[in-house]
Amino acid sequence: EQRARKAVVSTQSTGGWYMVKSGLEDHPESHDIPRVSQYRLASHLGMAFTLYLAMFKTSMDLILPAQHSSAPALQNLRRWSGGIAGLAFLTAMSGAFVAGLDAGLVYNSYPKFADRWIPSDLIVFSPRWKNIFENTTTVQFDHRILGHSLLVAICAVWVMSRPLVLPRRAALLTNALMGMGWMQVGLGVSTLLLHVPTWLAAMHQQGSLILLTLATWLHHELGRKKLKLIK
């Protein structure tokens, strides 16, 4: 286990160097501002989040050992919270592509893309899959869809938790996740409308980690005690 941790830390360090190296290479399309590869940026951020989550989960297992319950309502809510954590991670990775491509500067309007719900330049590259990772419009579009889907899932978990008598900590986490979900969307929309000021973009990225932490903690907490349904 100790060797595995050292390997992860070493890989993360190497990934950081590899990402920065891409910004030192010549880019004909941008001579004035150094650009790192969006692929390497997303990989580096993904490894950082994975390392953080591994340490956080280990801490939770040591401090608050999970006692899994077979109550159907608990298991269902726990699955949903795990799904939210996964979706939050995917949305954060999508945000790395937005940052790497400066895709937040393409359409600075909300909720529409200029005057359209579906932008006309959504699919312009061939093969089509390249649009997901290299077309700034598609990258922003995907990030919006993922962000809205995440918020809907969080609201669904909050609604499902209402008829249940949750342990105090789990109830607080459910409400905190709901509040942070709306705050994160607000930060994202504000960042977009204000043409991506650095301080606000940094807050939005930090919000993604807080959201991921809350979802992971809730998933852990829901396995600790049995729930009772309000009749």
C-alpha positions as CSV (number, residue, x, y, z in Angstrom):
1,E,0.0,0.0,0.0
2,Q,2.9,2.4,0.8
3,R,4.5,1.6,-2.5
4,A,1.2,2.3,-4.3
5,R,1.0,5.7,-2.6
6,K,4.6,6.6,-3.6
7,A,3.8,5.5,-7.2
8,V,0.7,7.7,-7.3
9,V,2.6,10.7,-5.9
10,S,5.5,10.1,-8.4
11,T,3.1,9.8,-11.3
12,Q,1.4,13.1,-10.2
13,S,4.7,14.9,-10.1
14,T,5.7,13.6,-13.5
15,G,2.3,14.5,-14.9
16,G,2.8,18.1,-13.6
17,W,6.1,18.4,-15.4
18,Y,4.7,16.9,-18.6
19,M,1.8,19.4,-18.5
20,V,4.1,22.4,-17.9
21,K,6.4,21.1,-20.7
22,S,3.6,21.5,-23.2
23,G,3.4,25.2,-22.4
24,L,7.0,25.7,-23.3
25,E,6.6,24.4,-26.8
26,D,6.0,26.6,-29.8
27,H,2.4,27.3,-30.6
28,P,1.9,29.3,-33.8
29,E,-1.7,30.1,-32.9
30,S,-0.7,31.8,-29.6
31,H,2.7,33.6,-29.4
32,D,1.8,36.0,-26.6
33,I,0.3,33.6,-24.0
34,P,1.8,30.2,-23.0
35,R,-0.6,27.4,-23.5
36,V,-0.6,24.0,-21.9
37,S,-2.2,21.0,-23.6
38,Q,-5.8,20.5,-22.4
39,Y,-5.3,16.8,-22.4
40,R,-2.3,17.0,-20.1
41,L,-4.1,19.6,-17.9
42,A,-7.1,17.3,-17.5
43,S,-4.9,14.3,-16.8
44,H,-2.9,16.2,-14.1
45,L,-6.1,17.5,-12.5
46,G,-7.7,14.1,-12.6
47,M,-4.7,12.5,-10.9
48,A,-4.7,15.3,-8.2
49,F,-8.4,14.8,-7.5
50,T,-8.0,11.0,-7.4
51,L,-5.1,11.3,-5.0
52,Y,-7.1,13.7,-2.8
53,L,-10.2,11.4,-2.8
54,A,-8.1,8.4,-1.9
55,M,-6.6,10.2,1.1
56,F,-10.0,11.6,2.1
57,K,-11.7,8.2,1.9
58,T,-9.0,6.6,3.9
59,S,-9.4,9.4,6.6
60,M,-13.1,8.8,6.7
61,D,-12.6,5.0,7.1
62,L,-10.3,5.6,10.0
63,I,-12.2,8.4,11.8
64,L,-15.8,7.3,10.9
65,P,-15.8,3.6,10.0
66,A,-18.8,2.8,7.7
67,Q,-21.4,0.4,9.1
68,H,-23.4,-0.5,6.0
69,S,-27.1,-1.0,6.3
70,S,-29.4,-3.2,4.1
71,A,-32.3,-0.7,4.4
72,P,-33.6,-0.2,0.8
73,A,-34.1,3.5,1.2
74,L,-30.6,3.9,2.5
75,Q,-29.0,1.9,-0.3
76,N,-30.9,3.8,-3.0
77,L,-29.9,7.2,-1.6
78,R,-26.3,5.9,-1.2
79,R,-26.1,4.8,-4.8
80,W,-27.4,8.2,-5.9
81,S,-24.8,10.0,-3.8
82,G,-22.1,7.8,-5.3
83,G,-23.4,8.7,-8.8
84,I,-23.3,12.4,-7.9
85,A,-19.7,12.0,-6.8
86,G,-18.8,10.4,-10.1
87,L,-20.7,13.0,-12.1
88,A,-19.0,15.8,-10.1
89,F,-15.6,14.3,-11.0
90,L,-16.5,14.1,-14.7
91,T,-17.8,17.7,-14.7
92,A,-14.6,18.9,-13.1
93,M,-12.6,17.1,-15.8
94,S,-14.7,18.8,-18.4
95,G,-13.9,22.1,-16.7
96,A,-10.2,21.3,-17.2
97,F,-10.8,21.2,-21.0
98,V,-12.7,24.5,-20.7
99,A,-9.8,26.0,-19.0
100,G,-7.2,24.5,-21.3
101,L,-8.9,25.8,-24.4
102,D,-10.2,29.1,-23.0
103,A,-13.6,27.8,-24.0
104,G,-15.2,30.1,-21.4
105,L,-14.5,33.0,-23.7
106,V,-16.4,31.7,-26.7
107,Y,-20.1,32.3,-25.7
108,N,-20.4,34.7,-22.8
109,S,-24.2,34.5,-22.6
110,Y,-26.6,32.5,-20.6
111,P,-28.7,30.4,-20.9
112,K,-28.5,30.6,-24.7
113,F,-25.4,30.5,-26.8
114,A,-25.8,34.0,-28.2
115,D,-29.3,33.8,-29.7
116,R,-29.4,30.0,-30.1
117,W,-30.1,27.1,-27.7
118,I,-27.9,24.8,-29.8
119,P,-24.8,26.6,-31.3
120,S,-24.3,26.3,-35.0
121,D,-20.6,25.5,-34.7
122,L,-21.2,22.6,-32.3
123,I,-19.8,20.0,-34.7
124,V,-17.2,21.3,-37.1
125,F,-14.2,19.0,-36.8
126,S,-13.7,15.6,-38.4
127,P,-13.7,13.0,-37.1
128,R,-16.6,14.1,-34.9
129,W,-15.2,12.8,-31.7
130,K,-12.5,15.5,-31.8
131,N,-15.1,18.1,-31.2
132,I,-15.6,16.8,-27.6
133,F,-12.0,17.6,-26.7
134,E,-10.8,20.3,-29.2
135,N,-13.8,22.3,-30.3
136,T,-14.2,25.2,-27.9
137,T,-17.9,25.5,-28.5
138,T,-18.5,21.8,-27.9
139,V,-16.4,21.8,-24.8
140,Q,-18.3,24.7,-23.3
141,F,-21.6,23.1,-24.4
142,D,-20.7,19.8,-22.7
143,H,-19.6,21.5,-19.5
144,R,-22.9,23.3,-19.3
145,I,-24.9,20.1,-19.9
146,L,-22.8,18.2,-17.3
147,G,-23.2,21.1,-14.8
148,H,-27.0,21.2,-15.2
149,S,-27.3,17.4,-15.0
150,L,-25.3,17.4,-11.8
151,L,-27.5,20.0,-10.2
152,V,-30.7,18.0,-11.2
153,A,-29.2,14.9,-9.6
154,I,-28.4,16.8,-6.4
155,C,-31.9,18.2,-6.2
156,A,-33.2,14.7,-6.8
157,V,-31.2,13.3,-3.8
158,W,-32.4,16.2,-1.6
159,V,-36.0,15.5,-2.5
160,M,-35.6,11.8,-1.9
161,S,-34.1,12.4,1.5
162,R,-37.0,14.5,2.7
163,P,-39.3,11.6,3.8
164,L,-36.3,9.9,5.7
165,V,-35.1,10.4,9.2
166,L,-31.4,10.7,8.5
167,P,-28.6,10.7,11.0
168,R,-27.7,14.3,11.9
169,R,-24.5,14.4,10.0
170,A,-26.0,12.9,6.9
171,A,-28.9,15.3,7.0
172,L,-26.5,18.2,7.3
173,L,-24.5,16.9,4.3
174,T,-27.6,16.5,2.2
175,N,-28.5,20.2,2.8
176,A,-24.9,21.3,2.3
177,L,-24.7,19.4,-1.0
178,M,-27.9,21.1,-2.1
179,G,-26.6,24.6,-1.2
180,M,-23.2,24.0,-2.7
181,G,-24.7,22.7,-5.9
182,W,-26.7,25.9,-6.5
183,M,-23.7,28.0,-5.5
184,Q,-21.4,26.2,-7.9
185,V,-23.8,26.8,-10.8
186,G,-24.0,30.4,-9.8
187,L,-20.2,30.7,-9.8
188,G,-20.1,29.0,-13.2
189,V,-22.7,31.3,-14.7
190,S,-21.0,34.4,-13.2
191,T,-17.6,33.4,-14.5
192,L,-19.1,33.0,-18.0
193,L,-21.0,36.3,-18.0
194,L,-18.0,38.3,-16.6
195,H,-15.6,36.9,-19.3
196,V,-13.7,34.6,-16.9
197,P,-11.9,36.7,-14.4
198,T,-9.1,34.6,-12.9
199,W,-10.2,35.0,-9.3
200,L,-13.8,33.9,-10.1
201,A,-12.6,31.0,-12.3
202,A,-10.4,29.8,-9.4
203,M,-13.4,30.0,-7.0
204,H,-15.4,27.9,-9.5
205,Q,-12.7,25.3,-9.7
206,Q,-12.4,25.2,-5.9
207,G,-16.2,24.8,-5.7
208,S,-16.0,21.7,-7.8
209,L,-13.6,20.1,-5.2
210,I,-15.9,21.1,-2.3
211,L,-18.9,19.6,-4.2
212,L,-17.0,16.4,-4.8
213,T,-15.9,16.2,-1.2
214,L,-19.5,16.7,0.1
215,A,-20.8,14.0,-2.3
216,T,-18.1,11.5,-1.3
217,W,-18.6,12.2,2.4
218,L,-22.4,11.8,2.1
219,H,-21.9,8.5,0.3
220,H,-19.7,7.3,3.2
221,E,-22.0,8.7,5.9
222,L,-25.1,7.0,4.5
223,G,-23.5,3.6,5.1
224,R,-23.1,4.2,8.8
225,K,-26.6,3.9,10.3
226,K,-30.0,2.5,9.4
227,L,-32.7,4.9,8.3
228,K,-36.3,5.1,9.2
229,L,-39.1,6.1,6.8
230,I,-41.6,8.6,8.0
231,K,-45.0,7.0,7.8
